[in-house]
Amino acid sequence: MNNLDKLIAQFEKFPGIGARQARRFAFHILTLPQTDADEIAKLITTVHETVIECESCRRFFARSNGNVICNICDDGARDRSKLMVVERDADTLSIERAGAYDGLYFVLGGTVPLLENRETQKLRGSGLKHVVTERIAEGLAEITLAFSVNPDGENTARFVKSILVDVEGMDNVKVSELGRGLSTGSELEYADPDTIKSALDNRH
């Protein structure tokens, strides 16, 4: 396998990228000026040095001044009685753009495919339980499960509820899900701000 084939194979590993798109990415890189290609290579090799995972919500953020907590978790104005559980980092960006939520987040790290429960091993279930336990002691009142409106998202919501059921103090915490402002089959990452706001307003 030559370097071009290896590059295409790497792109195919990206979420949502098929063989055709992977080839387009690889050939696009071949058309770039050498300086641009070098810049992309440098960013890829150094991004782990400057972007880290927040110790609280597990969201990736650009580190500065030695911080281990992201700007959202560190914001004293956020409502700490609310916690929203999302699939991935991109979902937090979509919700923040909507401007309809002022609480904190937890990034679960993916979904539980309906027919592949082994995927739960990749998720941050134990981390979520730890965060919820800490937040309950600090006055947590509501957990919103903000997953894609499709079978995998619904299965993930069931999984989260099952792992939180035995957390001490959960009897006093409301667990809600996004309302049907989102149509069935929607992925949260691609929803527009008005749709997300409607889903939040109509959570149940």
C-alpha positions as CSV (number, residue, x, y, z in Angstrom):
1,M,0.0,0.0,0.0
2,N,1.5,3.4,-1.0
3,N,1.3,6.6,0.9
4,L,-1.7,7.8,-1.0
5,D,-3.7,4.7,-0.3
6,K,-2.7,4.9,3.4
7,L,-3.9,8.5,3.5
8,I,-7.2,7.6,2.0
9,A,-7.6,4.7,4.5
10,Q,-7.0,7.2,7.3
11,F,-9.6,9.5,6.1
12,E,-12.1,6.6,5.8
13,K,-11.8,6.2,9.6
14,F,-13.3,9.7,10.2
15,P,-16.9,9.7,11.4
16,G,-19.4,9.9,8.6
17,I,-16.7,9.7,5.9
18,G,-17.1,7.1,3.1
19,A,-14.6,5.9,0.6
20,R,-15.5,8.5,-2.1
21,Q,-15.2,11.4,0.3
22,A,-11.9,10.0,1.7
23,R,-10.5,10.0,-1.8
24,R,-11.6,13.5,-2.5
25,F,-9.9,14.7,0.7
26,A,-6.6,12.9,-0.2
27,F,-6.5,14.3,-3.7
28,H,-7.4,17.7,-2.5
29,I,-4.3,17.7,-0.3
30,L,-2.2,16.8,-3.3
31,T,-3.4,20.0,-5.0
32,L,-2.5,22.2,-2.1
33,P,0.6,24.4,-2.1
34,Q,3.4,22.7,-0.1
35,T,3.2,25.4,2.6
36,D,-0.5,24.6,3.2
37,A,0.1,20.9,3.3
38,D,2.9,21.5,5.8
39,E,0.6,23.6,8.0
40,I,-2.0,20.9,8.0
41,A,0.6,18.3,9.0
42,K,1.9,20.6,11.7
43,L,-1.6,21.2,13.2
44,I,-2.3,17.5,13.2
45,T,0.9,16.6,15.0
46,T,0.7,19.4,17.6
47,V,-3.0,19.6,18.3
48,H,-2.7,17.2,21.3
49,E,-0.3,19.6,22.9
50,T,-2.7,22.5,22.9
51,V,-6.2,21.0,23.1
52,I,-7.1,18.8,26.0
53,E,-10.2,17.2,27.5
54,C,-12.0,19.1,30.2
55,E,-11.7,17.2,33.5
56,S,-15.4,18.0,34.3
57,C,-17.5,17.8,31.2
58,R,-15.0,15.8,28.9
59,R,-15.3,18.4,26.2
60,F,-12.2,19.2,24.2
61,F,-11.0,22.8,24.6
62,A,-7.9,24.9,23.8
63,R,-5.8,25.0,27.0
64,S,-4.4,28.2,28.3
65,N,-2.7,29.2,31.5
66,G,-2.6,25.5,32.6
67,N,-6.4,25.2,33.0
68,V,-7.8,21.7,33.2
69,I,-11.5,22.9,33.2
70,C,-13.1,24.5,30.1
71,N,-14.5,28.0,30.0
72,I,-18.1,26.7,30.2
73,C,-17.5,24.6,33.4
74,D,-15.4,27.4,34.8
75,D,-18.1,30.1,34.3
76,G,-19.6,31.0,37.6
77,A,-22.7,32.4,35.9
78,R,-23.8,29.0,34.5
79,D,-26.8,27.3,36.3
80,R,-25.2,24.4,38.2
81,S,-28.6,22.9,39.0
82,K,-28.8,21.8,35.3
83,L,-26.7,19.1,33.5
84,M,-27.1,18.2,29.8
85,V,-25.7,14.9,28.5
86,V,-24.8,15.0,24.8
87,E,-23.2,12.5,22.5
88,R,-20.2,14.5,21.2
89,D,-18.4,17.8,21.4
90,A,-20.1,19.3,18.3
91,D,-23.5,19.0,20.0
92,T,-22.4,21.5,22.8
93,L,-21.5,24.0,20.1
94,S,-24.9,23.7,18.4
95,I,-26.7,24.1,21.7
96,E,-24.6,27.1,22.7
97,R,-25.4,28.8,19.4
98,A,-29.1,28.4,20.1
99,G,-28.6,30.5,23.3
100,A,-31.4,28.7,25.1
101,Y,-29.5,26.7,27.7
102,D,-27.4,28.1,30.6
103,G,-26.4,25.0,32.5
104,L,-23.5,22.6,32.4
105,Y,-22.7,19.7,30.1
106,F,-21.3,16.2,30.0
107,V,-20.0,14.7,26.7
108,L,-20.8,11.0,26.8
109,G,-18.5,10.2,23.8
110,G,-21.0,8.5,21.4
111,T,-24.2,6.5,21.3
112,V,-25.2,3.0,22.1
113,P,-26.2,1.4,18.8
114,L,-29.5,-0.4,19.1
115,L,-28.1,-3.8,18.0
116,E,-24.5,-3.4,19.4
117,N,-24.5,-3.0,23.2
118,R,-20.8,-3.7,23.3
119,E,-20.3,-0.1,22.2
120,T,-21.1,0.9,25.8
121,Q,-17.5,0.1,26.7
122,K,-16.4,3.1,24.7
123,L,-18.7,5.5,26.5
124,R,-18.0,7.6,29.6
125,G,-20.6,5.9,31.8
126,S,-18.6,5.7,34.9
127,G,-17.4,9.3,34.5
128,L,-21.0,10.5,34.1
129,K,-22.0,8.7,37.3
130,H,-19.1,10.3,39.1
131,V,-20.1,13.8,37.9
132,V,-23.8,13.3,38.7
133,T,-22.9,12.1,42.2
134,E,-20.8,15.3,42.7
135,R,-23.4,17.6,41.3
136,I,-26.2,16.1,43.4
137,A,-24.2,17.2,46.4
138,E,-24.1,20.7,44.9
139,G,-27.8,20.9,44.2
140,L,-28.3,19.3,40.8
141,A,-32.0,19.4,40.0
142,E,-32.3,18.3,36.3
143,I,-30.5,16.2,33.9
144,T,-31.4,16.7,30.2
145,L,-30.6,13.8,27.8
146,A,-29.9,15.6,24.5
147,F,-29.4,12.8,22.0
148,S,-30.1,12.5,18.3
149,V,-33.8,11.7,17.6
150,N,-33.3,8.2,16.1
151,P,-33.2,4.6,17.4
152,D,-29.6,4.8,18.5
153,G,-30.3,8.1,20.4
154,E,-33.3,6.6,22.1
155,N,-31.3,3.5,23.1
156,T,-28.6,5.7,24.5
157,A,-31.1,7.5,26.6
158,R,-32.3,4.2,28.0
159,F,-28.6,3.2,28.7
160,V,-27.9,6.5,30.6
161,K,-31.1,6.1,32.7
162,S,-30.1,2.6,33.6
163,I,-26.7,3.5,34.9
164,L,-27.9,6.5,36.9
165,V,-30.8,4.8,38.6
166,D,-28.8,3.6,41.5
167,V,-26.9,6.9,42.1
168,E,-27.7,8.2,45.6
169,G,-30.0,11.2,45.5
170,M,-31.4,10.6,41.9
171,D,-34.9,10.4,43.3
172,N,-34.7,14.2,43.7
173,V,-33.4,14.8,40.2
174,K,-35.6,15.3,37.2
175,V,-34.5,13.5,34.1
176,S,-35.9,15.0,30.9
177,E,-35.4,14.5,27.2
178,L,-35.5,17.0,24.3
179,G,-39.0,17.6,23.0
180,R,-40.1,17.0,19.4
181,G,-38.9,20.3,18.0
182,L,-36.4,17.9,16.5
183,S,-37.9,15.6,13.8
184,T,-37.3,11.9,14.0
185,G,-34.0,11.0,12.5
186,S,-32.4,14.3,13.3
187,E,-28.8,14.6,14.5
188,L,-28.4,17.4,17.0
189,E,-25.1,18.6,15.5
190,Y,-26.9,19.7,12.3
191,A,-30.0,21.2,13.9
192,D,-30.6,25.0,13.5
193,P,-30.7,27.2,16.6
194,D,-34.5,27.7,16.5
195,T,-35.1,24.0,16.3
196,I,-32.9,23.3,19.3
197,K,-34.5,26.1,21.3
198,S,-37.9,24.6,20.6
199,A,-36.7,21.1,21.6
200,L,-35.3,22.5,24.9
201,D,-38.5,24.5,25.6
202,N,-40.6,21.3,25.0
203,R,-38.4,18.8,26.8
204,H,-40.3,16.2,28.8
